[in-house]
Amino acid sequence: MKKTLLSLAFVALSINGFSQTYEFQTIKDIEANPVISQDQTGTCWSFSTTSFLEAEIIRITGKHIDLSEMYNVRNTYPKKAWNYVMRQGKAQFGEGGLAHDVINSAREFGVVPQSVYTGKLATYETYNHAEMTAVLESMLKTYVENPGKKLSPQWKEAINAVLDVYMGKNLTEFTYEGKKYTPKSFFETTKIKLEDYITISSFSNEALYKPFMLPIPDNFSNGLFYNLPLEEYIQNIDNAIDKGYTLALDCDVSEPTFSGKIGIAAVPENDADNKSILTEIKPEKSITPEYRQAEFENLSTQDDHLMHIVGKVKDQKGNIYYKVKNSWGAKAGKDGFVYMSVAYLKLKSISVLLHKDALVSKTKTNLGL
């Protein structure tokens, strides 16, 4: 009888060992601006990467500047429209984009503070681009159909006019803290050098340590990614955080084991734990390059959402999670953040944008940087 009771106690202890409610402790917390919301828009790419640039300004200069996310969006829409029309509708046009689109926008158009360009008309309390994108898509389909048999050169002006109506006119000059700037001269004050930023990823169908064009719908601008072995990809993410650099993350968040509401993302070893792993520690899958590649090629992993990695935490068992700043408001998740397990990031991340000095020396050498 005593033996039976001891056995049952051991089994209970084993089960409870894998079913503990999460308790988190901070490992690394890198300074960034507060969480805000993208509201009813598909502009996570600008919110995440703008947050990344704000964190870089803090790291480089110590200044906290609230940059306008919608300024990047306003200047990227015409490029997406041009791509759609020139490809005669055989391309995606919508609200999505990638981290390098913000880099491209900053390079060509500079940046501006949120206080001088909200991209939101006074009649609206929150962002909602549903009507605007529907109008733009309708116009672009008409241009592609080309009913006049020769497309008028004014079509680009018409697109800009719609953007002006819904988002406000673009800026050429503004005053900030008593000084006059152009968007480009203001960008110079941030001390950011855009040539220092690269995107890394890991896909087994591409040559290692070479740039490649990732064929995902939102890569309308044909941005290049540096390809790394999976473990080296993760090693560089960890190295960046350890050295005080944040990263802009492109990730699949459509999985049932990603919860923006609860603020947990993990990959359970057993599918039966899909729900419970959001609140309790459970064993996770071992992620191999082959499994990662298969999930991408069977379309289980897709380019869904961009966020901002700003640190690390650990649970009471010592398991590591990335602290990821989301753009769904401070009431979602863990005060606006998601704690993402290493396994989830290994499997479901598409790429990260980071400063080249955040790379491990081996990777910098192999990439020729």
C-alpha positions as a Python dict, from the first residue, in 0.01 Angstrom:
ca = {
    (1, 'M'): (0, 0, 0),
    (2, 'K'): (279, 241, 90),
    (3, 'K'): (455, 151, -236),
    (4, 'T'): (138, 227, -435),
    (5, 'L'): (91, 561, -263),
    (6, 'L'): (452, 654, -328),
    (7, 'S'): (415, 560, -694),
    (8, 'L'): (101, 770, -730),
    (9, 'A'): (272, 1061, -561),
    (10, 'F'): (566, 1032, -802),
    (11, 'V'): (332, 1027, -1103),
    (12, 'A'): (145, 1330, -972),
    (13, 'L'): (472, 1511, -914),
    (14, 'S'): (585, 1428, -1269),
    (15, 'I'): (262, 1555, -1422),
    (16, 'N'): (269, 1872, -1215),
    (17, 'G'): (630, 1923, -1317),
    (18, 'F'): (514, 1976, -1675),
    (19, 'S'): (197, 2164, -1580),
    (20, 'Q'): (320, 2456, -1378),
    (21, 'T'): (158, 2792, -1444),
    (22, 'Y'): (411, 3030, -1598),
    (23, 'E'): (617, 3252, -1372),
    (24, 'F'): (854, 3479, -1563),
    (25, 'Q'): (1175, 3652, -1470),
    (26, 'T'): (1347, 3918, -1682),
    (27, 'I'): (1684, 3825, -1831),
    (28, 'K'): (1733, 4122, -2066),
    (29, 'D'): (1513, 4426, -2120),
    (30, 'I'): (1627, 4671, -2389),
    (31, 'E'): (1486, 5022, -2381),
    (32, 'A'): (1218, 5100, -2637),
    (33, 'N'): (923, 5335, -2673),
    (34, 'P'): (584, 5237, -2522),
    (35, 'V'): (346, 4990, -2687),
    (36, 'I'): (90, 5148, -2920),
    (37, 'S'): (-181, 5007, -3147),
    (38, 'Q'): (-201, 4979, -3522),
    (39, 'D'): (-580, 4967, -3474),
    (40, 'Q'): (-784, 4847, -3773),
    (41, 'T'): (-498, 4848, -4023),
    (42, 'G'): (-259, 4595, -4172),
    (43, 'T'): (41, 4817, -4108),
    (44, 'C'): (225, 4606, -3850),
    (45, 'W'): (532, 4622, -4075),
    (46, 'S'): (559, 4997, -4018),
    (47, 'F'): (466, 4989, -3649),
    (48, 'S'): (722, 4718, -3572),
    (49, 'T'): (1007, 4859, -3779),
    (50, 'T'): (941, 5217, -3672),
    (51, 'S'): (958, 5094, -3312),
    (52, 'F'): (1286, 4926, -3404),
    (53, 'L'): (1424, 5253, -3544),
    (54, 'E'): (1309, 5438, -3231),
    (55, 'A'): (1500, 5185, -3019),
    (56, 'E'): (1806, 5235, -3238),
    (57, 'I'): (1784, 5611, -3183),
    (58, 'I'): (1772, 5548, -2808),
    (59, 'R'): (2072, 5315, -2832),
    (60, 'I'): (2276, 5550, -3049),
    (61, 'T'): (2185, 5893, -2911),
    (62, 'G'): (1991, 5836, -2589),
    (63, 'K'): (1700, 6038, -2731),
    (64, 'H'): (1338, 5923, -2718),
    (65, 'I'): (1163, 6026, -3039),
    (66, 'D'): (811, 5916, -3127),
    (67, 'L'): (832, 5864, -3505),
    (68, 'S'): (533, 5863, -3737),
    (69, 'E'): (443, 5512, -3852),
    (70, 'M'): (191, 5643, -4102),
    (71, 'Y'): (447, 5865, -4275),
    (72, 'N'): (621, 5547, -4390),
    (73, 'V'): (287, 5396, -4491),
    (74, 'R'): (186, 5709, -4685),
    (75, 'N'): (508, 5698, -4887),
    (76, 'T'): (501, 5324, -4948),
    (77, 'Y'): (147, 5299, -5089),
    (78, 'P'): (233, 5471, -5421),
    (79, 'K'): (518, 5224, -5472),
    (80, 'K'): (288, 4929, -5410),
    (81, 'A'): (36, 5080, -5650),
    (82, 'W'): (300, 5124, -5921),
    (83, 'N'): (416, 4765, -5874),
    (84, 'Y'): (58, 4638, -5903),
    (85, 'V'): (-19, 4831, -6219),
    (86, 'M'): (311, 4757, -6392),
    (87, 'R'): (261, 4386, -6320),
    (88, 'Q'): (-90, 4424, -6463),
    (89, 'G'): (-257, 4301, -6147),
    (90, 'K'): (-35, 3993, -6113),
    (91, 'A'): (90, 4109, -5774),
    (92, 'Q'): (-49, 4169, -5429),
    (93, 'F'): (-180, 4510, -5335),
    (94, 'G'): (-296, 4559, -4982),
    (95, 'E'): (-197, 4691, -4644),
    (96, 'G'): (94, 4454, -4586),
    (97, 'G'): (466, 4515, -4619),
    (98, 'L'): (801, 4412, -4471),
    (99, 'A'): (1066, 4566, -4249),
    (100, 'H'): (1284, 4672, -4542),
    (101, 'D'): (997, 4883, -4676),
    (102, 'V'): (1039, 5115, -4378),
    (103, 'I'): (1415, 5123, -4440),
    (104, 'N'): (1349, 5205, -4807),
    (105, 'S'): (1101, 5477, -4711),
    (106, 'A'): (1346, 5636, -4465),
    (107, 'R'): (1619, 5630, -4728),
    (108, 'E'): (1410, 5804, -4993),
    (109, 'F'): (1171, 6019, -4789),
    (110, 'G'): (1333, 6056, -4447),
    (111, 'V'): (1132, 6030, -4125),
    (112, 'V'): (912, 6267, -3926),
    (113, 'P'): (785, 6285, -3566),
    (114, 'Q'): (438, 6155, -3486),
    (115, 'S'): (343, 6500, -3360),
    (116, 'V'): (371, 6654, -3707),
    (117, 'Y'): (220, 6369, -3911),
    (118, 'T'): (-35, 6136, -3752),
    (119, 'G'): (-169, 6006, -4083),
    (120, 'K'): (-510, 6023, -3920),
    (121, 'L'): (-785, 6270, -3998),
    (122, 'A'): (-924, 6466, -3706),
    (123, 'T'): (-1265, 6298, -3739),
    (124, 'Y'): (-1120, 5957, -3644),
    (125, 'E'): (-1000, 5853, -3299),
    (126, 'T'): (-831, 5536, -3423),
    (127, 'Y'): (-675, 5413, -3745),
    (128, 'N'): (-896, 5227, -3992),
    (129, 'H'): (-780, 5180, -4350),
    (130, 'A'): (-1056, 4946, -4470),
    (131, 'E'): (-1239, 5204, -4681),
    (132, 'M'): (-922, 5364, -4811),
    (133, 'T'): (-770, 5037, -4931),
    (134, 'A'): (-1099, 4931, -5089),
    (135, 'V'): (-1110, 5257, -5285),
    (136, 'L'): (-745, 5222, -5391),
    (137, 'E'): (-789, 4859, -5497),
    (138, 'S'): (-1095, 4948, -5705),
    (139, 'M'): (-902, 5225, -5880),
    (140, 'L'): (-601, 5005, -5947),
    (141, 'K'): (-814, 4728, -6097),
    (142, 'T'): (-963, 4985, -6333),
    (143, 'Y'): (-613, 5100, -6435),
    (144, 'V'): (-509, 4742, -6501),
    (145, 'E'): (-822, 4682, -6711),
    (146, 'N'): (-723, 4998, -6901),
    (147, 'P'): (-1068, 5078, -7049),
    (148, 'G'): (-930, 5371, -7245),
    (149, 'K'): (-674, 5143, -7417),
    (150, 'K'): (-397, 5378, -7313),
    (151, 'L'): (-338, 5442, -6945),
    (152, 'S'): (-346, 5808, -6850),
    (153, 'P'): (-28, 5930, -6675),
    (154, 'Q'): (-253, 6102, -6422),
    (155, 'W'): (-335, 5771, -6253),
    (156, 'K'): (-47, 5816, -6010),
    (157, 'E'): (-175, 6163, -5917),
    (158, 'A'): (-517, 6014, -5853),
    (159, 'I'): (-370, 5756, -5612),
    (160, 'N'): (-185, 6030, -5425),
    (161, 'A'): (-502, 6238, -5408),
    (162, 'V'): (-686, 5952, -5238),
    (163, 'L'): (-401, 5910, -4989),
    (164, 'D'): (-411, 6284, -4920),
    (165, 'V'): (-783, 6267, -4845),
    (166, 'Y'): (-760, 5970, -4608),
    (167, 'M'): (-416, 6017, -4450),
    (168, 'G'): (-331, 6382, -4500),
    (169, 'K'): (-92, 6549, -4740),
    (170, 'N'): (272, 6455, -4738),
    (171, 'L'): (524, 6678, -4564),
    (172, 'T'): (805, 6877, -4723),
    (173, 'E'): (893, 7094, -4421),
    (174, 'F'): (790, 7112, -4056),
    (175, 'T'): (886, 7260, -3721),
    (176, 'Y'): (985, 7037, -3431),
    (177, 'E'): (1098, 7165, -3091),
    (178, 'G'): (1143, 7513, -3234),
    (179, 'K'): (1354, 7414, -3535),
    (180, 'K'): (1263, 7378, -3901),
    (181, 'Y'): (1337, 7051, -4078),
    (182, 'T'): (1271, 6860, -4394),
    (183, 'P'): (1201, 6488, -4343),
    (184, 'K'): (1551, 6409, -4467),
    (185, 'S'): (1727, 6667, -4251),
    (186, 'F'): (1532, 6541, -3949),
    (187, 'F'): (1640, 6186, -4027),
    (188, 'E'): (2002, 6299, -4020),
    (189, 'T'): (1958, 6407, -3657),
    (190, 'T'): (1881, 6045, -3558),
    (191, 'K'): (2239, 5939, -3649),
    (192, 'I'): (2103, 5618, -3804),
    (193, 'K'): (2300, 5485, -4102),
    (194, 'L'): (2065, 5273, -4308),
    (195, 'E'): (2345, 5082, -4479),
    (196, 'D'): (2419, 4922, -4140),
    (197, 'Y'): (2094, 4722, -4136),
    (198, 'I'): (2039, 4380, -4291),
    (199, 'T'): (1774, 4108, -4286),
    (200, 'I'): (1872, 3750, -4199),
    (201, 'S'): (1674, 3430, -4229),
    (202, 'S'): (1716, 3053, -4265),
    (203, 'F'): (1583, 2842, -4552),
    (204, 'S'): (1740, 2516, -4666),
    (205, 'N'): (1649, 2561, -5033),
    (206, 'E'): (1875, 2866, -5070),
    (207, 'A'): (2255, 2896, -5073),
    (208, 'L'): (2406, 2970, -4733),
    (209, 'Y'): (2566, 3308, -4661),
    (210, 'K'): (2422, 3457, -4980),
    (211, 'P'): (2148, 3716, -5028),
    (212, 'F'): (1827, 3583, -5183),
    (213, 'M'): (1483, 3716, -5270),
    (214, 'L'): (1220, 3548, -5053),
    (215, 'P'): (901, 3478, -5257),
    (216, 'I'): (632, 3585, -5014),
    (217, 'P'): (332, 3802, -5112),
    (218, 'D'): (429, 4108, -4908),
    (219, 'N'): (778, 4124, -5057),
    (220, 'F'): (652, 4350, -5335),
    (221, 'S'): (978, 4547, -5331),
    (222, 'N'): (1190, 4233, -5388),
    (223, 'G'): (1395, 4284, -5073),
    (224, 'L'): (1695, 4059, -5015),
    (225, 'F'): (1754, 3831, -4716),
    (226, 'Y'): (2085, 3679, -4603),
    (227, 'N'): (2052, 3303, -4557),
    (228, 'L'): (2205, 3133, -4252),
    (229, 'P'): (2200, 2784, -4102),
    (230, 'L'): (1913, 2762, -3854),
    (231, 'E'): (2125, 2737, -3539),
    (232, 'E'): (2343, 3028, -3655),
    (233, 'Y'): (2031, 3231, -3729),
    (234, 'I'): (1918, 3183, -3368),
    (235, 'Q'): (2270, 3244, -3239),
    (236, 'N'): (2273, 3585, -3406),
    (237, 'I'): (1936, 3678, -3259),
    (238, 'D'): (2061, 3585, -2913),
    (239, 'N'): (2389, 3768, -2967),
    (240, 'A'): (2206, 4084, -3070),
    (241, 'I'): (1988, 4085, -2759),
    (242, 'D'): (2282, 4006, -2531),
    (243, 'K'): (2472, 4303, -2676),
    (244, 'G'): (2177, 4541, -2631),
    (245, 'Y'): (2040, 4544, -2987),
    (246, 'T'): (1671, 4496, -3066),
    (247, 'L'): (1539, 4326, -3380),
    (248, 'A'): (1239, 4368, -3611),
    (249, 'L'): (1071, 4027, -3643),
    (250, 'D'): (857, 3888, -3926),
    (251, 'C'): (659, 3589, -3802),
    (252, 'D'): (361, 3358, -3848),
    (253, 'V'): (105, 3428, -3575),
    (254, 'S'): (-184, 3225, -3716),
    (255, 'E'): (-103, 2919, -3503),
    (256, 'P'): (-341, 2822, -3220),
    (257, 'T'): (-36, 2821, -2993),
    (258, 'F'): (25, 3192, -3052),
    (259, 'S'): (-196, 3406, -2834),
    (260, 'G'): (-175, 3782, -2860),
    (261, 'K'): (-446, 3798, -2595),
    (262, 'I'): (-261, 3588, -2337),
    (263, 'G'): (85, 3691, -2454),
    (264, 'I'): (240, 3347, -2510),
    (265, 'A'): (372, 3171, -2821),
    (266, 'A'): (508, 2816, -2800),
    (267, 'V'): (525, 2485, -2991),
    (268, 'P'): (401, 2191, -2781),
    (269, 'E'): (550, 1849, -2833),
    (270, 'N'): (196, 1707, -2835),
    (271, 'D'): (-93, 1870, -3021),
    (272, 'A'): (-316, 1781, -2726),
    (273, 'D'): (-135, 2057, -2535),
    (274, 'N'): (-214, 2330, -2791),
    (275, 'K'): (-450, 2505, -2550),
    (276, 'S'): (-286, 2431, -2217),
    (277, 'I'): (62, 2545, -2327),
    (278, 'L'): (-69, 2901, -2338),
    (279, 'T'): (-99, 2901, -1960),
    (280, 'E'): (117, 2610, -1841),
    (281, 'I'): (472, 2490, -1905),
    (282, 'K'): (467, 2192, -2143),
    (283, 'P'): (740, 2004, -2332),
    (284, 'E'): (811, 2159, -2673),
    (285, 'K'): (906, 2013, -3009),
    (286, 'S'): (1264, 1997, -3126),
    (287, 'I'): (1279, 2215, -3438),
    (288, 'T'): (1504, 2097, -3719),
    (289, 'P'): (1591, 2283, -4042),
    (290, 'E'): (1400, 2014, -4233),
    (291, 'Y'): (1085, 2063, -4026),
    (292, 'R'): (1108, 2443, -4056),
    (293, 'Q'): (1146, 2419, -4434),
    (294, 'A'): (858, 2172, -4470),
    (295, 'E'): (624, 2397, -4270),
    (296, 'F'): (712, 2689, -4498),
    (297, 'E'): (669, 2492, -4821),
    (298, 'N'): (336, 2340, -4719),
    (299, 'L'): (217, 2693, -4634),
    (300, 'S'): (168, 2619, -4263),
    (301, 'T'): (421, 2895, -4195),
    (302, 'Q'): (334, 3222, -4364),
    (303, 'D'): (427, 3589, -4346),
    (304, 'D'): (152, 3707, -4110),
    (305, 'H'): (273, 3974, -3874),
    (306, 'L'): (573, 4188, -3784),
    (307, 'M'): (674, 4269, -3427),
    (308, 'H'): (976, 4397, -3234),
    (309, 'I'): (1206, 4181, -3017),
    (310, 'V'): (1320, 4387, -2718),
    (311, 'G'): (1455, 4135, -2468),
    (312, 'K'): (1438, 3793, -2303),
    (313, 'V'): (1264, 3634, -2007),
    (314, 'K'): (1274, 3287, -1852),
    (315, 'D'): (1021, 3072, -1672),
    (316, 'Q'): (1074, 2897, -1340),
    (317, 'K'): (1221, 2593, -1518),
    (318, 'G'): (1482, 2804, -1694),
    (319, 'N'): (1317, 2793, -2038),
    (320, 'I'): (1399, 3102, -2244),
    (321, 'Y'): (1144, 3323, -2420),
    (322, 'Y'): (1191, 3630, -2638),
    (323, 'K'): (1015, 3943, -2518),
    (324, 'V'): (832, 4066, -2827),
    (325, 'K'): (669, 4407, -2848),
    (326, 'N'): (340, 4381, -3034),
    (327, 'S'): (129, 4657, -3191),
    (328, 'W'): (-213, 4548, -3069),
    (329, 'G'): (-224, 4790, -2777),
    (330, 'A'): (-98, 4777, -2420),
    (331, 'K'): (-404, 4586, -2297),
    (332, 'A'): (-327, 4282, -2516),
    (333, 'G'): (-96, 4006, -2399),
    (334, 'K'): (148, 4089, -2122),
    (335, 'D'): (107, 4468, -2119),
    (336, 'G'): (131, 4463, -2498),
    (337, 'F'): (412, 4207, -2520),
    (338, 'V'): (426, 3843, -2623),
    (339, 'Y'): (668, 3595, -2466),
    (340, 'M'): (780, 3371, -2753),
    (341, 'S'): (960, 3044, -2694),
    (342, 'V'): (1283, 2962, -2874),
    (343, 'A'): (1108, 2671, -3047),
    (344, 'Y'): (832, 2897, -3178),
    (345, 'L'): (1077, 3152, -3314),
    (346, 'K'): (1285, 2875, -3474),
    (347, 'L'): (984, 2732, -3649),
    (348, 'K'): (758, 3026, -3724),
    (349, 'S'): (981, 3329, -3776),
    (350, 'I'): (1032, 3439, -4135),
    (351, 'S'): (1322, 3676, -4075),
    (352, 'V'): (1470, 3945, -3853),
    (353, 'L'): (1610, 4289, -3936),
    (354, 'L'): (1908, 4395, -3725),
    (355, 'H'): (2220, 4609, -3714),
    (356, 'K'): (2517, 4434, -3874),
    (357, 'D'): (2728, 4500, -3562),
    (358, 'A'): (2487, 4275, -3370),
    (359, 'L'): (2604, 3974, -3573),
    (360, 'V'): (2851, 3722, -3434),
    (361, 'S'): (3196, 3764, -3587),
    (362, 'K'): (3176, 3435, -3778),
    (363, 'T'): (2857, 3544, -3954),
    (364, 'K'): (2993, 3889, -4039),
    (365, 'T'): (3297, 3725, -4195),
    (366, 'N'): (3093, 3470, -4390),
    (367, 'L'): (2862, 3743, -4521),
    (368, 'G'): (3153, 3968, -4613),
    (369, 'L'): (3029, 4253, -4394),
}
